[in-house]
Amino acid sequence: MKLVKFSKIFFIGTCALFLFILILAVFKPQDKKRDAADIMVQEIPIVGEESTLQKVSKKTTPKVIEPKAERKASILPSEKLSNTPLPDANLIHKLFVTDASKLPIVKTITYTSRVPWLEDRCAWLADYAAHHHTSRHFIARSLNGNPDYFTQKVSHGDEFNVFREDKEIEFHIVVDLSRCKMWFYYYDVEEGKRLLLKTYSVGLGRKNLERRSGLLTPLGCYRLGENVAIYKPGMMGYFQEQKVEMIRVFGTRWIPFAAAVSLDADSPRGYGIHGTPWKVDAKGNLVEDTSHIHQYKSDGCIRMKAEDVEELFAIVITKPTFVHTVKDFYDAKLPGVEENKKID
C-alpha cells in the first residue's frame, strides 16, 4: 500500500517537474524578444530643437522628451537686436564726379563721335553705355552733374564716368527687416574688399507670422534680375489681373528678384524692389505717396522713395547685384573685407 502511494507521489512530482521545465522553455524566448524591443525603443532619439539620444536602463522607465512646439516667426523686437552701432555712409556722388575724388571702380572718359570700337557710324551715348557696361541713366547723371536721368544730350569733348572694364564689380544690398533699413555696397571681387556707398529707409511687406521672416517680404539672399522697368504717368499695365496705371502700384522703377542664392532662401517669385505708389492728391495731381516708407504695407516687395530707387536703378542694372534680406543687419553674410578708412 505504501509502495503504491510512493509511486503516485513520485509520478506526480515527476510530472510537475516536467511541466515546470516546459513552462521555462516556452516563456524564456519571449523575455528575450521583449528585451530587444525595449533596447530598440531606447535607441530612438527624441527630436526637439536638437537631436538627443538618451541611454535608458532596462529597469528604468524611459523619460519621454516632448519636442518643443515650433514657434511662428516674428519680427525681432528692437531690444533683441544687436546693440553694435550700425554703419552709415553717403558716397554715391563719388561714382559720378569726374575729379580726383571719384571712387576707384569708375573712370572718366571724353566723348567723341568717332571711336575705334565702332565702325562705319558715329557713336551715340547708348553705344558708350553698351560698350562700357554702364547704364545710360548712370552716364546721364554723371554728364548732367545732378540726378537727371533722362537728359542725355552729349557734345564733343564732354566728360562723364563709366565703370572700369578692368574691375570685376558686384553690388550687395542688405535689407534689415526689423529696422526698415537698406545698406548698399560695392564689392571688388579681385581685391576682396567692399565699401558701403549709402544707406536708405525702405518700406516692406505686411506682417505675417506664418512666414519665416514674420513678414510677406521673403528671407534670404537673392540675385536681382534683368527684366527691369521704368514707369511714367499714364503708362498702363496689368496687376493682379486688373488693368492699372503702373506708377500707382510700383512707382517709377521696378527691379525684380531673379533667383534665390542662399539655400535657405524663400521663393523669389513675384518679389522685387520698386518705388512707392503714387496717388492723386487733393488738387488732382498725381504725386508720390512717401508715407509707405518705414512701414509694413506692401505685398512683400521692398519699396523706396522715387529719388532713391531711381539712383539705385541707374547703378545696379548692368552689374551682378545681390539682395540679402535679414532680421538683423549683422545676420547678413557679405563677401570680402569692409574698408574701414574714412572717405570724405
C-alpha positions as CSV (number, residue, x, y, z in Angstrom):
1,M,0.0,0.0,0.0
2,K,2.8,2.3,1.0
3,L,4.6,1.4,-2.3
4,V,1.5,2.4,-4.3
5,K,1.3,5.8,-2.5
6,F,5.0,6.4,-3.1
7,S,4.7,5.6,-6.8
8,K,1.8,8.0,-7.1
9,I,3.7,10.8,-5.3
10,F,6.8,10.1,-7.5
11,F,4.7,10.2,-10.6
12,I,3.0,13.4,-9.7
13,G,6.3,15.0,-8.7
14,T,7.9,13.9,-12.0
15,C,5.0,15.4,-14.0
16,A,5.2,18.6,-12.0
17,L,8.9,18.9,-12.7
18,F,8.5,18.2,-16.4
19,L,5.7,20.8,-16.6
20,F,7.9,23.4,-14.8
21,I,10.7,22.8,-17.3
22,L,8.3,23.0,-20.2
23,I,7.0,26.4,-18.9
24,L,10.5,27.8,-18.6
25,A,11.3,26.6,-22.1
26,V,8.2,28.3,-23.6
27,F,8.5,31.7,-21.8
28,K,12.2,32.3,-21.9
29,P,12.5,33.3,-25.6
30,Q,9.6,35.7,-25.2
31,D,11.5,37.5,-22.5
32,K,14.5,37.9,-24.8
33,K,12.3,39.4,-27.5
34,R,10.8,41.9,-25.1
35,D,14.3,43.0,-24.0
36,A,15.3,43.5,-27.6
37,A,12.2,45.6,-28.2
38,D,13.0,47.7,-25.2
39,I,16.5,48.4,-26.5
40,M,15.2,49.4,-29.9
41,V,12.9,51.9,-28.4
42,Q,15.6,53.3,-26.1
43,E,17.9,53.9,-29.1
44,I,15.3,56.1,-31.0
45,P,16.3,59.7,-30.4
46,I,13.6,62.1,-29.3
47,V,14.0,65.1,-31.6
48,G,13.3,68.6,-30.2
49,E,15.3,71.6,-31.4
50,E,18.4,69.3,-31.2
51,S,18.6,65.6,-31.9
52,T,19.4,63.9,-28.5
53,L,19.9,60.2,-27.7
54,Q,19.2,59.1,-24.2
55,K,20.5,55.8,-22.8
56,V,17.9,54.2,-20.5
57,S,18.4,51.2,-18.3
58,K,16.0,48.3,-18.9
59,K,14.6,48.6,-15.4
60,T,14.1,52.3,-15.8
61,T,11.0,53.8,-17.4
62,P,12.2,55.9,-20.4
63,K,11.8,59.6,-19.9
64,V,9.8,61.0,-22.8
65,I,11.0,64.4,-24.0
66,E,8.3,66.3,-25.7
67,P,9.5,68.2,-28.8
68,K,9.2,71.9,-28.4
69,A,6.3,73.4,-30.3
70,E,7.5,75.1,-33.5
71,R,7.3,78.9,-32.9
72,K,5.9,81.0,-35.6
73,A,8.3,83.6,-36.9
74,S,8.1,87.1,-35.8
75,I,9.9,90.4,-36.3
76,L,12.6,90.7,-33.7
77,P,11.8,93.3,-31.0
78,S,14.1,96.2,-31.0
79,E,15.5,95.2,-27.6
80,K,16.8,91.9,-29.0
81,L,18.6,93.4,-32.0
82,S,22.3,93.9,-31.9
83,N,23.4,96.9,-29.9
84,T,26.5,97.3,-32.1
85,P,26.5,100.7,-33.9
86,L,25.2,100.4,-37.4
87,P,27.4,101.7,-40.3
88,D,26.3,104.8,-42.3
89,A,27.6,106.4,-45.4
90,N,26.6,108.6,-48.4
91,L,29.3,108.2,-51.1
92,I,27.0,107.8,-54.1
93,H,28.1,111.1,-55.6
94,K,31.7,109.8,-55.9
95,L,30.5,107.4,-58.6
96,F,29.5,110.4,-60.8
97,V,32.0,113.2,-60.1
98,T,34.8,113.5,-62.7
99,D,37.5,114.9,-60.4
100,A,40.1,113.1,-58.3
101,S,37.7,112.3,-55.6
102,K,35.8,109.7,-57.7
103,L,35.7,106.1,-56.5
104,P,38.2,103.6,-57.9
105,I,35.6,101.5,-59.7
106,V,34.8,104.2,-62.2
107,K,36.9,106.2,-64.8
108,T,36.3,109.4,-66.6
109,I,36.2,109.4,-70.4
110,T,35.8,112.2,-73.0
111,Y,33.1,111.9,-75.6
112,T,34.0,111.8,-79.3
113,S,31.7,110.6,-82.0
114,R,34.5,108.5,-83.7
115,V,35.7,105.6,-81.6
116,P,37.9,102.6,-82.5
117,W,35.5,100.1,-81.2
118,L,32.6,101.2,-83.6
119,E,33.0,101.3,-87.3
120,D,31.0,102.9,-90.1
121,R,29.0,105.3,-88.0
122,C,29.1,107.8,-85.2
123,A,28.9,106.6,-81.6
124,W,25.9,107.7,-79.6
125,L,25.5,107.7,-75.8
126,A,23.8,104.4,-76.0
127,D,26.8,102.9,-77.7
128,Y,29.1,104.2,-74.9
129,A,26.7,102.7,-72.4
130,A,26.7,99.3,-74.0
131,H,30.5,99.2,-74.6
132,H,31.3,100.1,-71.0
133,H,28.6,98.0,-69.4
134,T,27.2,101.2,-67.8
135,S,23.6,102.3,-67.9
136,R,22.6,105.4,-69.9
137,H,21.0,106.7,-66.7
138,F,24.3,106.4,-64.9
139,I,26.1,108.3,-67.7
140,A,23.4,110.9,-67.8
141,R,23.7,111.7,-64.1
142,S,27.5,112.0,-64.4
143,L,27.1,114.1,-67.6
144,N,24.5,116.4,-66.1
145,G,26.1,116.7,-62.7
146,N,22.8,116.1,-61.0
147,P,20.1,113.3,-60.7
148,D,18.7,114.0,-64.1
149,Y,18.5,110.6,-65.7
150,F,16.6,111.4,-68.9
151,T,18.5,114.3,-70.4
152,Q,21.1,112.5,-72.4
153,K,22.5,115.2,-74.7
154,V,26.2,115.0,-75.3
155,S,28.7,117.1,-77.3
156,H,32.2,116.5,-78.5
157,G,34.6,116.9,-75.5
158,D,32.0,116.3,-72.8
159,E,33.3,114.2,-69.9
160,F,31.4,111.6,-67.9
161,N,32.1,108.5,-65.8
162,V,31.7,104.8,-66.7
163,F,32.6,101.6,-64.9
164,R,36.1,100.4,-65.3
165,E,36.5,97.3,-67.5
166,D,39.5,96.0,-65.5
167,K,37.4,95.8,-62.3
168,E,35.1,92.9,-61.6
169,I,32.4,94.5,-59.5
170,E,29.3,93.2,-57.7
171,F,26.8,95.2,-55.7
172,H,25.3,93.9,-52.5
173,I,22.2,95.2,-50.8
174,V,21.4,94.4,-47.1
175,V,17.8,94.9,-46.1
176,D,17.1,94.8,-42.3
177,L,13.5,93.7,-42.0
178,S,13.3,94.7,-38.3
179,R,14.5,98.3,-39.0
180,C,13.2,99.0,-42.5
181,K,16.7,100.0,-43.5
182,M,18.9,99.3,-46.5
183,W,22.7,99.3,-46.9
184,F,24.1,99.5,-50.4
185,Y,27.7,98.2,-51.0
186,Y,30.0,97.7,-53.9
187,Y,32.3,94.7,-53.8
188,D,35.6,94.5,-55.7
189,V,35.9,90.8,-56.4
190,E,39.7,90.8,-57.3
191,E,40.7,92.8,-54.2
192,G,38.2,91.1,-51.9
193,K,37.1,94.4,-50.5
194,R,33.7,96.0,-50.1
195,L,32.7,99.6,-49.5
196,L,29.4,101.0,-48.1
197,L,28.0,103.5,-50.6
198,K,24.8,104.6,-48.9
199,T,22.0,103.8,-46.5
200,Y,18.3,104.1,-47.3
201,S,15.0,103.9,-45.5
202,V,12.6,101.5,-47.1
203,G,9.0,100.1,-46.9
204,L,8.4,96.3,-46.5
205,G,5.7,93.7,-46.7
206,R,2.9,93.4,-44.2
207,K,3.4,91.4,-41.1
208,N,2.6,87.7,-41.4
209,L,3.6,85.4,-38.6
210,E,3.1,82.3,-40.8
211,R,6.3,83.3,-42.7
212,R,9.8,82.7,-41.5
213,S,10.6,86.4,-41.8
214,G,7.5,87.4,-39.9
215,L,6.5,89.4,-43.0
216,L,5.3,89.0,-46.5
217,T,8.8,90.0,-47.5
218,P,10.9,86.9,-48.0
219,L,14.0,86.0,-46.1
220,G,17.3,85.0,-47.8
221,C,19.8,86.1,-50.4
222,Y,18.6,86.8,-54.0
223,R,20.1,87.9,-57.3
224,L,18.4,90.8,-59.0
225,G,17.0,90.2,-62.5
226,E,17.3,91.8,-65.8
227,N,13.6,92.4,-66.6
228,V,13.6,95.9,-65.1
229,A,11.1,98.6,-65.9
230,I,10.6,102.4,-65.9
231,Y,7.1,103.8,-65.3
232,K,5.8,107.2,-66.1
233,P,2.4,108.7,-65.5
234,G,-0.2,107.3,-68.0
235,M,1.6,104.0,-68.6
236,M,-0.8,101.2,-68.2
237,G,-0.3,97.5,-67.3
238,Y,-1.8,94.6,-65.5
239,F,-1.5,93.9,-61.8
240,Q,-3.4,91.1,-60.1
241,E,-5.4,90.6,-63.3
242,Q,-6.6,94.3,-63.4
243,K,-5.5,97.0,-65.8
244,V,-3.9,99.8,-63.7
245,E,-1.7,102.8,-64.1
246,M,1.6,101.1,-63.2
247,I,3.1,104.1,-61.4
248,R,0.2,103.9,-58.8
249,V,1.5,100.4,-57.9
250,F,5.2,100.3,-58.5
251,G,6.3,103.9,-58.5
252,T,8.8,104.9,-61.2
253,R,11.1,101.9,-61.2
254,W,10.9,98.1,-60.9
255,I,13.9,95.7,-60.3
256,P,12.8,92.1,-59.9
257,F,14.3,89.3,-57.8
258,A,15.5,86.7,-60.3
259,A,16.8,83.7,-58.3
260,A,17.4,82.6,-54.7
261,V,21.2,82.3,-54.0
262,S,21.2,81.0,-50.4
263,L,19.9,77.5,-49.8
264,D,17.5,78.6,-47.0
265,A,16.0,81.4,-49.1
266,D,12.3,81.6,-49.6
267,S,10.9,81.7,-53.1
268,P,11.7,84.9,-55.0
269,R,8.7,84.7,-57.4
270,G,6.9,87.9,-57.8
271,Y,9.1,90.0,-55.5
272,G,11.4,92.9,-56.3
273,I,12.5,96.4,-55.4
274,H,10.3,99.3,-56.6
275,G,9.2,102.8,-55.9
276,T,6.4,103.9,-53.6
277,P,2.9,104.0,-55.1
278,W,1.7,107.3,-56.5
279,K,-1.7,108.8,-55.8
280,V,-3.9,111.7,-56.8
281,D,-3.7,114.5,-54.2
282,A,-6.5,116.9,-53.1
283,K,-5.6,119.2,-56.1
284,G,-6.0,116.4,-58.6
285,N,-2.3,116.0,-59.2
286,L,-0.5,112.6,-59.4
287,V,2.1,112.6,-56.6
288,E,4.4,110.1,-54.9
289,D,3.0,108.7,-51.6
290,T,6.1,108.5,-49.4
291,S,4.0,107.5,-46.3
292,H,4.8,103.9,-47.2
293,I,8.5,104.3,-46.3
294,H,9.5,102.8,-43.0
295,Q,6.1,101.0,-42.9
296,Y,5.0,97.4,-43.4
297,K,2.3,97.8,-46.1
298,S,3.4,96.1,-49.3
299,D,2.6,92.6,-50.6
300,G,6.2,91.6,-49.9
301,C,8.3,93.9,-52.2
302,I,10.8,96.4,-51.0
303,R,9.6,100.0,-51.5
304,M,11.9,103.0,-51.9
305,K,11.4,106.7,-52.4
306,A,11.5,107.7,-56.1
307,E,14.8,109.6,-55.8
308,D,16.3,106.6,-54.1
309,V,15.1,103.8,-56.3
310,E,16.0,105.8,-59.5
311,E,19.5,106.3,-58.1
312,L,19.9,102.6,-57.3
313,F,18.4,101.6,-60.7
314,A,20.9,103.7,-62.6
315,I,23.8,102.0,-60.8
316,V,22.9,98.3,-60.5
317,I,21.1,97.3,-63.7
318,T,24.3,96.5,-65.6
319,K,26.2,94.7,-62.8
320,P,25.6,91.5,-60.8
321,T,23.6,92.6,-57.8
322,F,22.5,90.6,-54.7
323,V,19.9,91.4,-52.0
324,H,20.3,90.0,-48.5
325,T,17.1,90.2,-46.6
326,V,17.8,89.6,-42.9
327,K,16.1,90.2,-39.5
328,D,19.1,92.0,-38.2
329,F,21.8,93.8,-40.2
330,Y,24.6,91.7,-38.5
331,D,23.0,88.5,-39.7
332,A,24.0,89.3,-43.3
333,K,26.8,87.3,-44.7
334,L,28.6,89.7,-47.1
335,P,31.6,88.8,-49.2
336,G,35.1,90.4,-48.7
337,V,36.5,92.7,-46.1
338,E,34.9,96.0,-45.4
339,E,37.1,99.0,-46.0
340,N,37.3,100.9,-42.7
341,K,39.1,104.0,-43.9
342,K,37.1,107.2,-43.9
343,I,36.3,108.6,-47.3
344,D,35.1,112.2,-47.3
